[in-house]
């Protein structure tokens, strides 16, 4: 399973980035939304499963606690996901090693603040991640 982790501080755009990647993936040719569930502490967080390009992609937009990361990985494995896209709050680095928890994860830093001048860079970033699926 390919793991793509969006890492950043609290309120740095992790969920927004993952939501944008989700939106890019769901409009790809032959994509099918298998599940979408609002979840996590923040009302904007979610879990989702999408079938695209003969792959199962599992999304988990919240990663502020290590239990969210661990259960997300187990969930992705139980769904036999080909790709798992998740968030990792940088504060977890104080007590946990990302690559121990998510071996072989492809780590991308989340945009710190999405102001209007940075919007095009943020959209390009989300397009890049979506293209890796």
Wavefront OBJ file of the C-alpha trace (Angstrom):
o trace
v 0.000 0.000 0.000
v 1.235 3.446 -0.920
v 0.994 5.929 1.965
v 0.860 9.664 1.302
v 1.081 11.756 4.464
v 0.294 15.466 4.648
v 2.243 16.811 7.603
v 1.855 20.178 9.290
v 1.124 22.170 12.397
v -2.379 22.687 13.733
v -4.448 24.824 11.327
v -1.795 24.633 8.600
v -4.120 23.354 5.870
v -3.804 19.566 6.212
v -7.546 18.896 6.052
v -8.034 21.510 3.335
v -5.262 19.919 1.287
v -6.654 16.408 1.715
v -10.171 17.624 0.881
v -8.840 19.251 -2.302
v -7.007 16.036 -3.267
v -10.237 14.114 -2.612
v -12.134 16.505 -4.888
v -9.523 16.113 -7.642
v -9.652 12.315 -7.394
v -13.456 12.071 -7.388
v -13.720 13.880 -10.718
v -11.172 11.634 -12.428
v -12.500 9.394 -15.168
v -14.237 6.269 -13.843
v -13.885 7.306 -10.202
v -16.535 6.091 -7.780
v -17.119 7.289 -4.223
v -17.576 4.177 -2.096
v -17.875 5.943 1.255
v -17.713 9.437 2.743
v -18.104 9.929 6.473
v -17.658 13.151 8.440
v -15.359 12.191 11.313
v -12.795 13.441 13.772
v -12.913 16.321 16.224
v -13.227 19.123 13.668
v -16.488 19.267 11.710
v -14.542 19.569 8.441
v -12.625 16.281 8.908
v -13.625 13.113 7.120
v -12.900 9.517 6.161
v -13.538 8.476 2.574
v -13.003 5.612 0.175
v -12.770 6.137 -3.581
v -12.248 3.662 -6.386
v -10.209 5.186 -9.233
v -7.834 3.793 -11.882
v -8.554 0.269 -10.600
v -7.274 1.308 -7.162
v -8.895 1.740 -3.782
v -7.912 5.047 -2.167
v -8.646 5.638 1.522
v -8.605 9.203 2.864
v -8.328 10.240 6.527
v -8.121 14.002 6.930
v -7.524 14.130 10.672
v -4.261 13.229 12.369
v -4.029 15.287 15.532
v -3.768 12.202 17.726
v -1.665 9.083 17.294
v -4.773 6.899 17.690
v -6.293 8.550 14.600
v -3.179 7.719 12.589
v -3.001 4.140 13.822
v -6.695 3.367 13.368
v -6.619 5.043 9.951
v -3.814 2.766 8.825
v -5.633 -0.312 10.133
v -8.821 0.850 8.423
v -6.973 1.308 5.113
v -5.480 -2.181 5.440
v -8.885 -3.686 6.220
v -10.276 -2.121 3.041
v -7.296 -3.506 1.087
v -6.421 0.018 0.014
v -3.849 0.590 -2.673
v -3.333 4.167 -1.483
v -3.801 5.688 1.979
v -3.817 9.499 2.226
v -3.678 10.838 5.751
v -2.761 13.768 7.971
v -0.013 13.994 10.601
v 0.093 16.861 13.081
v 3.708 17.985 13.564
v 3.116 18.099 17.341
v 3.119 14.280 17.260
v 6.846 14.443 16.427
v 7.506 15.211 20.100
v 6.570 11.646 21.136
v 6.309 9.567 17.956
v 8.389 8.928 14.849
v 6.281 9.288 11.711
v 8.270 6.728 9.736
v 8.004 4.198 12.578
v 4.236 4.605 12.615
v 3.899 4.822 8.819
v 6.878 3.015 7.280
v 7.697 4.063 3.741
v 5.266 6.987 3.884
v 5.701 9.657 1.254
v 5.703 12.810 3.392
v 4.568 16.218 2.134
v 4.560 19.380 4.228
v 1.210 21.154 4.287
v 1.072 24.774 3.169
v 1.354 26.853 6.336
v -1.295 29.445 5.537
v -3.361 29.628 2.412
v -3.564 33.309 1.607
v -4.769 34.471 -1.792
v -1.211 34.920 -3.232
v -0.397 31.321 -2.238
v -3.649 29.806 -3.525
v -2.191 28.824 -6.920
v 0.782 27.167 -5.232
v -1.608 25.250 -2.945
v -3.741 24.126 -5.891
v -0.601 22.970 -7.727
v 0.457 21.039 -4.601
v -2.925 19.260 -4.416
v -2.799 18.499 -8.154
v 0.677 16.988 -7.713
v -0.466 14.697 -4.921
v -3.606 13.644 -6.823
v -1.450 12.778 -9.841
v 0.517 10.276 -7.722
v -2.520 8.026 -7.313
l 1 2 3 4 5 6 7 8 9 10 11 12 13 14 15 16 17 18 19 20 21 22 23 24 25 26 27 28 29 30 31 32 33 34 35 36 37 38 39 40 41 42 43 44 45 46 47 48 49 50 51 52 53 54 55 56 57 58 59 60 61 62 63 64 65 66 67 68 69 70 71 72 73 74 75 76 77 78 79 80 81 82 83 84 85 86 87 88 89 90 91 92 93 94 95 96 97 98 99 100 101 102 103 104 105 106 107 108 109 110 111 112 113 114 115 116 117 118 119 120 121 122 123 124 125 126 127 128 129 130 131 132 133
